[in-house]
C-alpha cells in the first residue's frame, strides 16, 4: 500500500499535462448564430466562451471544426481586444463584433502563432471560424450578426 501512493502521485503528475492539451469542447448553443451578408443569411452552430476560463482556452488544441461551426467569445463590455493562436493548430478567421452587432474587423489567425491579433477597433464579441469561411460566405465588415447574446446588447444601443 505504501508503494501505491507514490505511483498514483506520479501518474497524476504525468496525466495533468495531457489533460491540459485536450481541446475544450463546449456544448452547442441551441440557437444558431446568423450573419446577414449582402448575399443572404449564413447560419453557424456555435459554442459560447463567456467566462475568463473559457475565453482563455478557446479553440486551443482543436484540430478540426465543421465549416458551419464557430466559437463566440462574449465580453462584459466593448473595448480593444487581442487574441493569439498559441496552442491552436487550426488557421482561423476572427470576426471582431461591436456592441451594435456589426462586424468591425476581420483578421486571420495563423496556427501556433504568438503574434497579437488586435485590430484597432472596439469590440464586445469575437467569432472564430475556420480559416477562409468569411471569404467563402461573403462575410464582410459592416455585416450584422443575430443571436440572443448579441441582440441583448445591440438592442440597448
C-alpha atoms as a printed R data frame, in Angstrom:
    type eleno elety resid chain resno       x      y       z
1   ATOM     1    CA   UNK     A     1   0.000  0.000   0.000
2   ATOM     2    CA   UNK     A     2   2.807  2.441   0.775
3   ATOM     3    CA   UNK     A     3   4.107  1.972  -2.797
4   ATOM     4    CA   UNK     A     4   0.695  2.683  -4.302
5   ATOM     5    CA   UNK     A     5   0.567  6.323  -3.172
6   ATOM     6    CA   UNK     A     6   3.821  7.399  -4.896
7   ATOM     7    CA   UNK     A     7   2.700  5.625  -8.081
8   ATOM     8    CA   UNK     A     8  -0.642  7.457  -8.012
9   ATOM     9    CA   UNK     A     9   1.139 10.778  -7.442
10  ATOM    10    CA   UNK     A    10   3.449 10.110 -10.408
11  ATOM    11    CA   UNK     A    11   0.525  9.115 -12.631
12  ATOM    12    CA   UNK     A    12  -1.276 12.335 -11.614
13  ATOM    13    CA   UNK     A    13   1.768 14.452 -12.422
14  ATOM    14    CA   UNK     A    14   2.107 12.996 -15.900
15  ATOM    15    CA   UNK     A    15  -1.631 12.946 -16.629
16  ATOM    16    CA   UNK     A    16  -2.166 16.651 -15.859
17  ATOM    17    CA   UNK     A    17  -0.198 17.961 -18.878
18  ATOM    18    CA   UNK     A    18  -2.006 15.505 -21.166
19  ATOM    19    CA   UNK     A    19  -5.406 16.733 -19.937
20  ATOM    20    CA   UNK     A    20  -4.306 20.348 -20.385
21  ATOM    21    CA   UNK     A    21  -3.573 19.653 -24.059
22  ATOM    22    CA   UNK     A    22  -7.013 18.263 -24.821
23  ATOM    23    CA   UNK     A    23  -9.399 20.628 -26.579
24  ATOM    24    CA   UNK     A    24 -12.186 22.231 -24.600
25  ATOM    25    CA   UNK     A    25 -15.480 21.104 -26.124
26  ATOM    26    CA   UNK     A    26 -18.365 23.311 -25.045
27  ATOM    27    CA   UNK     A    27 -21.990 22.379 -25.693
28  ATOM    28    CA   UNK     A    28 -23.520 23.831 -28.829
29  ATOM    29    CA   UNK     A    29 -25.782 26.776 -28.152
30  ATOM    30    CA   UNK     A    30 -29.383 25.826 -29.009
31  ATOM    31    CA   UNK     A    31 -29.845 28.970 -31.122
32  ATOM    32    CA   UNK     A    32 -27.813 29.295 -34.325
33  ATOM    33    CA   UNK     A    33 -25.856 32.491 -34.903
34  ATOM    34    CA   UNK     A    34 -26.975 34.258 -38.088
35  ATOM    35    CA   UNK     A    35 -24.772 36.581 -40.127
36  ATOM    36    CA   UNK     A    36 -26.704 38.816 -42.505
37  ATOM    37    CA   UNK     A    37 -24.463 39.359 -45.552
38  ATOM    38    CA   UNK     A    38 -25.037 41.224 -48.816
39  ATOM    39    CA   UNK     A    39 -25.793 37.873 -50.489
40  ATOM    40    CA   UNK     A    40 -28.049 36.415 -47.792
41  ATOM    41    CA   UNK     A    41 -28.020 34.893 -44.333
42  ATOM    42    CA   UNK     A    42 -25.386 32.436 -43.112
43  ATOM    43    CA   UNK     A    43 -26.132 30.214 -40.104
44  ATOM    44    CA   UNK     A    44 -23.495 28.866 -37.727
45  ATOM    45    CA   UNK     A    45 -23.688 26.408 -34.858
46  ATOM    46    CA   UNK     A    46 -21.677 27.981 -32.055
47  ATOM    47    CA   UNK     A    47 -20.008 27.218 -28.794
48  ATOM    48    CA   UNK     A    48 -20.042 30.162 -26.374
49  ATOM    49    CA   UNK     A    49 -16.931 31.221 -24.447
50  ATOM    50    CA   UNK     A    50 -18.411 33.620 -21.891
51  ATOM    51    CA   UNK     A    51 -16.181 33.234 -18.836
52  ATOM    52    CA   UNK     A    52 -12.499 34.126 -18.406
53  ATOM    53    CA   UNK     A    53 -11.571 30.428 -18.262
54  ATOM    54    CA   UNK     A    54 -13.492 29.562 -21.428
55  ATOM    55    CA   UNK     A    55 -12.160 32.606 -23.278
56  ATOM    56    CA   UNK     A    56  -8.602 31.731 -22.274
57  ATOM    57    CA   UNK     A    57  -8.877 28.152 -23.602
58  ATOM    58    CA   UNK     A    58 -10.991 28.918 -26.667
59  ATOM    59    CA   UNK     A    59 -10.147 26.644 -29.579
60  ATOM    60    CA   UNK     A    60  -6.726 25.644 -28.264
61  ATOM    61    CA   UNK     A    61  -5.674 22.138 -29.257
62  ATOM    62    CA   UNK     A    62  -8.676 21.822 -31.616
63  ATOM    63    CA   UNK     A    63  -7.538 20.177 -34.839
64  ATOM    64    CA   UNK     A    64 -10.740 20.399 -36.862
65  ATOM    65    CA   UNK     A    65 -14.080 22.133 -36.959
66  ATOM    66    CA   UNK     A    66 -17.051 21.932 -39.314
67  ATOM    67    CA   UNK     A    67 -17.425 24.686 -41.910
68  ATOM    68    CA   UNK     A    68 -20.679 25.873 -40.316
69  ATOM    69    CA   UNK     A    69 -19.325 25.860 -36.759
70  ATOM    70    CA   UNK     A    70 -17.684 28.567 -34.675
71  ATOM    71    CA   UNK     A    71 -16.899 29.829 -31.204
72  ATOM    72    CA   UNK     A    72 -18.384 33.105 -29.980
73  ATOM    73    CA   UNK     A    73 -16.337 34.951 -27.357
74  ATOM    74    CA   UNK     A    74 -18.526 37.181 -25.196
75  ATOM    75    CA   UNK     A    75 -17.028 40.022 -23.156
76  ATOM    76    CA   UNK     A    76 -18.684 42.118 -20.457
77  ATOM    77    CA   UNK     A    77 -18.019 45.394 -22.246
78  ATOM    78    CA   UNK     A    78 -16.761 46.777 -25.513
79  ATOM    79    CA   UNK     A    79 -13.116 47.737 -25.927
80  ATOM    80    CA   UNK     A    80  -9.880 46.847 -27.716
81  ATOM    81    CA   UNK     A    81  -9.383 43.073 -27.784
82  ATOM    82    CA   UNK     A    82  -6.334 40.990 -28.570
83  ATOM    83    CA   UNK     A    83  -6.033 37.284 -29.343
84  ATOM    84    CA   UNK     A    84  -3.209 34.912 -30.172
85  ATOM    85    CA   UNK     A    85  -3.070 31.409 -31.611
86  ATOM    86    CA   UNK     A    86  -0.663 29.740 -29.214
87  ATOM    87    CA   UNK     A    87  -1.564 26.043 -28.943
88  ATOM    88    CA   UNK     A    88  -4.147 26.376 -31.719
89  ATOM    89    CA   UNK     A    89  -3.334 24.083 -34.649
90  ATOM    90    CA   UNK     A    90  -6.145 25.354 -36.929
91  ATOM    91    CA   UNK     A    91  -5.964 28.504 -39.018
92  ATOM    92    CA   UNK     A    92  -8.917 30.748 -38.163
93  ATOM    93    CA   UNK     A    93 -10.902 33.779 -39.244
94  ATOM    94    CA   UNK     A    94 -11.538 36.138 -36.316
95  ATOM    95    CA   UNK     A    95 -14.521 38.461 -36.636
96  ATOM    96    CA   UNK     A    96 -14.452 41.378 -34.189
97  ATOM    97    CA   UNK     A    97 -18.023 42.489 -33.470
98  ATOM    98    CA   UNK     A    98 -19.142 45.717 -31.844
99  ATOM    99    CA   UNK     A    99 -21.862 46.161 -29.250
100 ATOM   100    CA   UNK     A   100 -24.182 47.067 -32.142
101 ATOM   101    CA   UNK     A   101 -23.827 43.519 -33.519
102 ATOM   102    CA   UNK     A   102 -21.896 44.636 -36.604
103 ATOM   103    CA   UNK     A   103 -18.555 43.265 -37.759
104 ATOM   104    CA   UNK     A   104 -15.853 45.886 -37.242
105 ATOM   105    CA   UNK     A   105 -12.808 43.864 -38.340
106 ATOM   106    CA   UNK     A   106 -11.927 40.517 -39.875
107 ATOM   107    CA   UNK     A   107  -8.484 39.093 -39.120
108 ATOM   108    CA   UNK     A   108  -6.614 35.880 -39.857
109 ATOM   109    CA   UNK     A   109  -5.063 33.678 -37.218
110 ATOM   110    CA   UNK     A   110  -2.060 31.517 -38.083
111 ATOM   111    CA   UNK     A   111  -1.639 28.180 -36.301
112 ATOM   112    CA   UNK     A   112   0.555 28.249 -33.177
113 ATOM   113    CA   UNK     A   113   1.406 31.938 -33.615
114 ATOM   114    CA   UNK     A   114   2.043 34.095 -30.562
115 ATOM   115    CA   UNK     A   115   1.643 37.285 -32.606
116 ATOM   116    CA   UNK     A   116  -1.113 39.521 -31.299
117 ATOM   117    CA   UNK     A   117  -4.296 39.722 -33.354
118 ATOM   118    CA   UNK     A   118  -5.653 43.067 -32.208
119 ATOM   119    CA   UNK     A   119  -7.292 45.235 -34.857
120 ATOM   120    CA   UNK     A   120  -7.652 48.922 -33.928
121 ATOM   121    CA   UNK     A   121 -11.395 48.691 -33.194
122 ATOM   122    CA   UNK     A   122 -13.554 48.308 -30.099
123 ATOM   123    CA   UNK     A   123 -15.411 45.004 -29.921
124 ATOM   124    CA   UNK     A   124 -17.554 43.171 -27.392
125 ATOM   125    CA   UNK     A   125 -17.699 39.856 -29.224
126 ATOM   126    CA   UNK     A   126 -15.311 37.826 -31.342
127 ATOM   127    CA   UNK     A   127 -16.442 34.976 -33.564
128 ATOM   128    CA   UNK     A   128 -13.808 32.418 -34.560
129 ATOM   129    CA   UNK     A   129 -14.492 30.425 -37.713
130 ATOM   130    CA   UNK     A   130 -12.443 28.028 -39.802
131 ATOM   131    CA   UNK     A   131  -9.969 29.967 -41.980
132 ATOM   132    CA   UNK     A   132 -11.426 31.040 -45.301
133 ATOM   133    CA   UNK     A   133 -15.035 30.837 -44.123
134 ATOM   134    CA   UNK     A   134 -15.539 34.610 -44.098
135 ATOM   135    CA   UNK     A   135 -14.414 34.970 -47.710
136 ATOM   136    CA   UNK     A   136 -16.328 31.900 -48.948
137 ATOM   137    CA   UNK     A   137 -19.546 33.045 -47.227
138 ATOM   138    CA   UNK     A   138 -19.199 36.658 -48.353
139 ATOM   139    CA   UNK     A   139 -18.900 37.905 -44.753
140 ATOM   140    CA   UNK     A   140 -17.630 41.475 -44.589
141 ATOM   141    CA   UNK     A   141 -17.104 44.427 -42.282
142 ATOM   142    CA   UNK     A   142 -20.458 46.018 -41.501
143 ATOM   143    CA   UNK     A   143 -22.448 42.770 -41.700
144 ATOM   144    CA   UNK     A   144 -24.887 42.271 -38.809
145 ATOM   145    CA   UNK     A   145 -24.853 39.232 -36.537
146 ATOM   146    CA   UNK     A   146 -28.012 37.986 -34.867
147 ATOM   147    CA   UNK     A   147 -28.010 35.807 -31.778
148 ATOM   148    CA   UNK     A   148 -29.745 36.309 -28.416
149 ATOM   149    CA   UNK     A   149 -26.412 37.074 -26.676
150 ATOM   150    CA   UNK     A   150 -25.577 39.771 -29.228
151 ATOM   151    CA   UNK     A   151 -29.132 41.064 -29.619
152 ATOM   152    CA   UNK     A   152 -29.429 41.602 -25.850
153 ATOM   153    CA   UNK     A   153 -26.538 44.096 -26.068
154 ATOM   154    CA   UNK     A   154 -27.310 45.532 -29.533
155 ATOM   155    CA   UNK     A   155 -30.933 46.166 -28.533
156 ATOM   156    CA   UNK     A   156 -29.746 48.583 -25.847
157 ATOM   157    CA   UNK     A   157 -27.829 50.698 -28.392
